[in-house]
Amino acid sequence: MGGSRVVRKGQWLYLAGTRKDGKLKLYFDGNQVDENNYMGDILACEFDWRIGENMQYYDRYMKGELDEVMIYYKALSGEEIQIIKNKK
């Protein structure tokens, strides 16, 4: 997944990602900015699953803060992501 968004220090943004039907989608501020094919098992990984840290290289943390992390049991649609983003 990629994307070319510049985030300035102190700037908050809304980030969401989904996986459904072999597609990974990335959203910034409620708008889809990237989509890739992914057919593998997202849970089949030899590394621990972490938020804010690189799974393959320990002690490489995200520089910033996370707030209101949510994990859903289903892939949200673009419309659902937009609704949740607008409630914040």
ABEGO torsion letter per residue (X at the ends): XBEBBBBBBGBBBBBBBBBBGGBBBBBBGGBBABBBBBABBAABBABBBBBGBBAABBGBBBBEBBBGBBBBABBBBAAAAAAAAAAX
